[in-house]
Amino acid sequence: MEFVFTFDEKNGIPYYHQLYQFVRHEIESGKIAAGSRLPSVRSLCDSLKVSKTTVEQAYQQLVAEGYIESKHRSGYFSLTPEHSFGSSTDSKYIDVLFPTAEQRQPDIDFHPARVDVHSFPRLTLKRIANEVWNGIDQTLLDYGDAKGELGLRKQIATYLQHSRGVRCSPQQIVVGSGIQFSLQFLVDLLGRENMQVAMEDPGYGRAQSIFNRLHVGIKPISLDHDGISVKELYSNTAQLVYVTPSHQFPLGMVMSYSKRIQLLEWAEQTGSIIIEDDYDGEFRYSERPVPSLQGIDSHHRVVYIGTFSKALAPSFRMNYMVLPVSLLEDALHRLQEIDSPVPKLQQLIVERFMDLGHFERHIRRVRRSYRQKHSILLDAVRSEFGELAAIEGHGAGLHVLVRLQTNYSEVELAERAEAVGVRVYFPAHSATLHIVPCEASPTVSIMLGFAGLGAADIVEGVSRLRAAWL
């Protein structure tokens, strides 16, 4: 197979994204049949006269969105349309793409998942790391527990019980390296054959991409004002549902108590499993954090997933899941086949960090900082845009959703923001600024993250957006 394709050098869109758009369109239109072998990276580099990085970035994005798959030593192959649900321009799923070297870096980036790296407890963790190394013995150098080190699991269980209302023992906790590890482990545990998962629509695109790569069927479920529509859940055959009840991503609503009870009743009646992704449950600013769904589950139908990525830093690549008792025996058998994906030394450092009380002090400190930034962002949006902007999903998390009255399309708003050195994100499309244009709408939803920005940058960024958009 050869691609008949020419880059547009004048439109400002990076070459990798132009190639990605072309291949995606060819697959969606049926011009590239399912199962077709795509040109190799090297052959495309030669024929298109571009770098290896350009082709690899395009292919990697197509893999992430479920359009193609990579087979070891065989190359890249297109997938059937059902494997790429949620990847078209009509999808409401978020797939946050991080800026590449080919994109001009903005002065101010309202990324919805960035954290404040300046608050990272470097010195404390460095001291604890030295203490762990100084106490090194043979056990530290040996293989660790596949579930995660027991001391760390004890600390997590204690923390979750009094901070998130999670009821569990250390034996129910499995330490992992991120959401991909956790979801893949659960899919393998429950059996992949004919598996279907219900997901919030709109919802978290990275989870959707992971399920796509695992060949799990996805059933989109619409959202009510207080969370996922349980009524729609009863009308489908999904064995799993993936939800973000404490701060829905990306719209930001909190699932009501009555909706939580309905969801648990659905799981009990249908024998289904609920995956509760509590990705930023620690950060609530107007009232106490909402207790977890797992904490009110009396029938052992909820898998709770938490992470250190928002509380400490994404680079830690450490999360954890709390398995229900109903899955524990099968999980322990499966864990005998694998090693923990998180280095033992790193686990021991975090264990000691928590045991000495530093973790909870750190959470309280960054929560105060984020509360202040959250307030500054709300004031800035209201001051600059007035009645033209309605703010939703505020009071929690690391981003807010702004519904702006405008005649510009999302791509036009993004381009105008980029022109003044600001990057913004939209729930309805991938988060790159070079997205496929859509029809203009009287109201456009925009995600503005605040945690990774300083107060002055937040105010300046919103001011630039007003100048660019009004």
N, C-alpha and C positions, 0 to 999 in steps of 0.2 A: 504494500500500500504506500502511495505517495500523497502528500498534501499539496494541493495547488493553492498557495496562499502567499500574499504579499503584505508586508507590514506597512502601516500608514505612519510615515515619519513626522507628520505635521499635527496630529491630534493630541499629542502630549501623553497618550496612554502608554505605559511601559510595555515593552515587547512581550514579556512573559504573559501579561494579561491579555494582550491581543491574541496571542496563540491559544491561551486558555479559552477565550470566548469563541474562537473559531472552531476548536475541536468540540466544545460543548454543544454548539449549534449543529454541527454535523451529526453528532450522536442523537440529539433531540429530534432532528428532522428525519432521522432514519437513513441518512446518506452513509453513515458508518454503521454497519449492521452489528447486532449484539454478538459478542464473541470474536470480533475482528481483532487481529493483531495490529497494533499501531506501529508506526516507524520507530526505530530505536533512537535513543537520545543522540548518539553519534551521527546517525544518518541525517537527522533533522538539523543538527548543527551544521553539517556540510551543505545541505540543500538550501537552508534558509540563511546561511552565513551569520549565525548568531553564536553566542557563547553557550557552553554546556549548562551554566547556571540558569540561563533564560529558559531553556527547554525543561530542565529539571523542575524549576519552580512551577511552570505551567502544568506539567504532569502531576506533581505532588498535590496541587490544588484540585485537579480532576479526581485524583484518588480520594482526597479528603471529602469531596462532595459526592462520591459514589458513582461517578460516571465511568471510571475505568478502574482496573485492579492490576497490581503488579504480581507477576508470577516469577518465582525464583528461577533464574537462569533462562527464562523464556521470554521475558519482556512485558509489555503493557498490553492489556486487552480491554475492549469496551464491554460494559455491562448492560444487562437488559434494563428497560425503562423502570420497572418496579424497584430495581436496586438503587435507583437514584432519586427516589421520592424526596421531596423537600429541597432539591438542589437547583430547581429551575428558577427563573426570575419571578415566578409567582409564589415561591415559597415564602412563608413567614418566619422560617427558622433563622436564628442568628448563627453565622459562622464567622467569628471574629478573626480576621486575618491581620497579622502584624505587619507593619511597614517593612518593605524590603529596601535593599541598598539602592535600587533603581528609582525609588520614590523620594522626592524631596522631603526631608524631615520638617515637620511643622514647628513653629515657635511654641505653640501651645496645643497639647494633645488631650482632648477630653475622653480618653480611653475609659470604658466603663469597668475595667477589671484591674487597673493599675493600683498599686498600693504606695504608701509614702515610704520610700526607701531611706529617707533621712531619719525616720523613727526606728529603723532596724537596730536591735540591741547588740551591736557589733562587739563592743568591749566585754560585755557580760558573757556572750556566747564564746568569745575567744578565750576568756579565762576558764570557762567550764570545759572547753575542748582540751585545754592544756591539763586540767585536773584529771580528765578521763584518760588522756595519754600517759600521764605520770603514774597512774594506777594500773597500767596495762599488765595483763597476765595472759596466760595461754588461752583462757576462755574467750577473751576479746578477739583473738586471732582465729578462733574456730568458727564453723558454720553457726548461724543463729537460728532462732525459732522461725519456722515458716510463717507463723501467724504474726510475728513481730515479737520483740523482746518483752518478756513478762512484766518487767518493771515499768516500761513505757505504757503497756496496755492497762496496768493498774492506775497509772496517773491519768490516762485518758478517760477511763471509766469513772473515776472520782470527779474529774472536771465536768464531764457530760452530765452527771447526775445532778449536780447543784447549779450548773449554769444553763443547761438546755432541757432539763427534766427527762433525760434519757435514762431508762431503767435497764441496766445490763451488768453482767459480770465481765471480768477481763477475758474469760474464755470465749466470749461472743465477739470479741474485737479482732479484726484482721487489719494489720498495717499494710498500706500499699503505696505505690509511687504516683498516684494520681487517678483521675476519673476513668482513664482508659483501662488501667489495671483492674479497677473495681468492677466496671461494667463487663469487661471480658470474663472476669472470674465468675460473675453471676450468671452470665449467659451460658458458659460452660457447665456451671453447676446445675442449672435448671434444664439443660438440654436444648440444643439449637434447632433441632428439626421442627420445621413449621412454626417456629416461635414468632409471636407478634407482641409488640410493645406499644401501648398507648402513650402519646406525648402531648403536652400542652401545646396549643397552637394559637399564637406564636410561642416558641420555647427556646431552649438552649441548643444552638446548632452544633456545638462540638459533641454533645451527647448523641445527637441525631446522626452525625457523621460516623461516630464509633459504631452505632447500631447498624448503619449501612454497610460498613466494612465487615461486620460480623454476619451479614446476610440475614438480619432480623427484620421482619416486616414491621413497618411503622404505621400506626393508626393515629392521625391527627385528631385531637379533641379540642373543641373550642373552649373559650374561657368565659365564665360569668364574672360579675363584678367582684366576687369573693373567691375566685379560683376556678379550677377545672370543672367542667360540666359533668357531674356524676350521671345525669340522665343519659348523656351520650355514651358513657362508659358501658351502661347496661345493654346498649344496642350493638356492641361489637364483641369480638371473640378474643381480645387480647388477654394474655396470661400475666402480663406485667403492665404497670403504669409507672412512668417516671415523672415526678413532680418536684417543684421547688416551692413548698407551701409557705415558708417563713418570709420570703421576699421573691415573688415570682420573677423569673428572668425571661423577657426583658421588661415587662410592663410594671412590675414592682408591687402588685397588690399582695396583701396578706390573706391567706386562706382562713376563712372564719371558722369558729369552733363547730358550728352546726355542719358546715361543709366537710370538716375533718371527720366528724362522726359518720356522715353519709358515705364518705370514701372508705372508711374502715368497714362499714357494713357491706359495701359492695365487694370488698376484698374477701370478707368472710363468706358471703353467700356464693361467690363465684370461685372460691379457692385460689384467688389471684394473689400476686405479690406486689406490694407498693415499694418503689425505690424513692426514698425521701432524700433529696440532695439539699443539704443545709449549708450551702456554700459560703454564706456570709451571715449566718444567724447571730453571731456575736454583736453585730453592729446595728443597733436600734437606738434612735436618738430621742424620740418623743415620749417613750414609755419603756417599761421593762421588755427585754427580748421575749418573743412569743415562745412558749414551751413547744417542744418537738411533737410531731405526729406520733413518733414511736412511743413517746411517754404515755400516751392514752390508748395504746394498742393492747388490748387484753387477749387477742387471739393469735399473736405471733405472726402477723402478715407483713410487717414493715422491715425493710432493710434501710438502716440509717447510714448516710454517708456524710462525713465531715472532712475538713481539710485544714492544713496549716498554711496554705498558699496565701489566703487573705490575711490571716492573723500575723504571720511572720513574713514570708516572701515566697513568690512562685518558684524561685530557684531551689527551694528545699525539696520539691518533688516528693512530698509526703502527705498522704491522707490516711483515712481509716474508715472502716465500715463496721457497723454493729449488725451482726446476723441474728435473725430470730431463732429461737430454740428449735423451731420446726425444720430449719435447714442445717443446724449445727453438725449433726452426725455426718451427713454427706459432705459437708464442707471440710471437715477434719480429714476425711479419707482423701479428698482431692488435694488438700494442702500437703499431704505426704509426698506428692509427686513434684512439688516445686520448692524453690528457695525463696526467701523473702527478697523482694526487689529493692528494698531500702538498705543501704549499708548499715551494718551493726553499730559501727562507731557513731554514725549520725543519730541513730535511735537512742543510744546511751546519752548523748549530749542533750537531746530534747527531753529525755526522761529526767535528767538532773535539773535542767532548766525549769521544768514544771514542779519537781519535788521541792525546790528551794523557794517556790512562790513567784519566780520571775515572770512566768508566762501570764498569770492572771494580772499582775501589776502592769505588764506590757499591754494587755488587752484594754485595761482601764485607761491607760495613757493614750493609746491611739484612738480609742473611742471618743475621748474628749476632743482630740484633734480633729477627727472626722466630723464630729457634731458641729464644730465651729466652721469647718469648710463647707459642710452641707448647708448651714444657715447662710453663709456668705454667698453661695451659689444661688439659693432661692431668692435672696434679696436682690442680687444682681439681675437675674432674669426678670423679676417683677418690675424692677426699676427701669430696665432698658426696653422691655417689650410690652409691659402693661397688660391690657386686656387681650392683646393678640396672642398671648402664650398662656396655656393652662398647664400646670405642673401636676404630674401624677407619679405615683410610686415613690413619694418622698417619705422621710421619716425613718428610713432604714437603708442598709446596703451601701454600696460605693458609687451608685449612679442614680440619677433621676430621669424621668421621661417627660419631655416637654412636647406638648401638642401645639404647633405653631400655625396660625392662620396665615396662609401665604398662597400666592399664585405660582410660585416656583415648584418645580418637581424636586425630588430628593437629590437627583444627580446635579441639578443646577445649584441647589443649596450647598451641596458638598463642594462643588467647584468654586463657588464664591467664597466659601469659608477657607478653602485651601489657598486661594489667591491672597488672602490677608494673613496667612500663616497660622491658620487654626484648623485642626482636624476634628470632625464630629462623626457620629455613628448613627445608623438607622436600623430599627428592628426588622424591616421588611427585606433587607438585602444583605449581602456580604459587606463587611465593614471597610473594604477598600473604597477609596474615593472614585475609582474608575469602574463604576457599576453600569449595568445595562440600563439605559434611560427608561423611565416609566411615565405614565400619563400624569399630568399635573393634577393635584387634588387641593381643595380649599384648606385642608388641614393635613399637616405632615408631622409624624412622630419622630422625635430626635432624642437619642440617648446622650446625656452629658455626665461623664464620670468626673469626680472631684478629688478622690483620695490621693492620687499621685501628683496633684498640683499644689503650688503654694497659693496663699490667699490673694496675693497681688496678681498672679497669673489667671486665677479664676475671674476676677473682676475685669482684667484687661481682655481676656478671651471673649467674655460675653459682650463687652463693649465693641470689639471688632466684629462679632457676629451681627450685632445690630446695624453697624455701618455697612456691612456686606449684604444684608438681607432686606433692609427696609429702605 
